[in-house]
Amino acid sequence: MEIFPAIDIRGGRVVRASRTDPAAAVVYHADPLAVADGYAAAGARWVHLVDLDRAFGRGDQSALVAQLVKRLAIPVQLGGGLWRHDDVLAMRDAGVQRVVLGVRALSDPPALRELVDALSEDCLALAVDSDGGRGWARDWPGASELTAVELARLGHEAGIATVVYTDLAKEGRLTGANAAAAGALAREAGMDVIVSGGVESLAELAALRTAGLAGAVIGRALFEGRFTLEEALACCS
C-alpha cells in the first residue's frame, strides 16, 4: 500500500481546512517547500498536494505547485478544484504526475473522455467525497444525487482506474478512516482506492493494507506527531 503524505496549501502556507467549512483552518507550516523536502528526506515515494485556493474558488497556487514539483525528485499527486481540460493539462505540463479530478468532471462525459484519452491511465484519479454515503461536491450539486459507489463507477466507465476517497465525517478528525466504505468502494467499483481523511495510527495503516486498499493519504497525524513518516512507510512496505 502506498503512503501519500499530504500538503494542503492555502495562501502559500500549509494548513488543515475542512472542505465543508473553509473558514476553519489551522496553519501547520509557513513553508510548503520545506515540508516537501522533509517528506522526501524521510523516504516518501509520493507527495499528495491539495490546492485549497483553487478548491475554494479563491485563485490558485499553480506557481507554487510548479515550483514544488520542479524541486522534488519524487512524483506529485495534485487535487483541489481541478476538472477543466486546460487546467489539468497545465498542471501535467508543470510536471504533476497524477491529477485528482473533482467529480464535477463527471458532469460532462464527452469532455472527460477526451481528457482521459489525452493522458495515460496513471495520470488521472477521481476524487470521491462522501457525506453519509452520498456524493458531495462544492461546485456540483448533482454529486449528491448519486452514491459514492455510483460516482466511482462513472469514473471507471470513463477510463479512470484510481479513486481518492474521503468520508467527510472523518476528514481531519483523527478518529480513523472509513475503511469499510473504502473497501466496499474498491470491490463494487472495481477500482484502486486511496483512502483519505482520518488516518490516526500505524495499526490502522496495517489494517488498511490488509484490506487491500491501494494507498492512504496522511496529513494531520504526521503534523501532530501520532507517528513519523518513516514509521508509516515501514509499516506499509
Secondary structure, DSSP 8 states (H G I E B T S, - for coil): -EEEEEEEEETTEEEEE-SS-TT-EEEEES-HHHHHHHHHHTT-S-EEEEEHHHHTTS---HHHHHHHHHH-SS-EEEESS--SHHHHHHHHHTT-SEEEE-GGGGG-HHHHHHHHHHS-GGGEEEEEEEETTEEE-TT-GGGGGSBHHHHHHHHHHHT--EEEEEETTTTTS-S---HHHHHHHHHHHTSEEEEES----HHHHHHHHHTT-SEEEE-HHHHTTSS-HHHHHHHH-
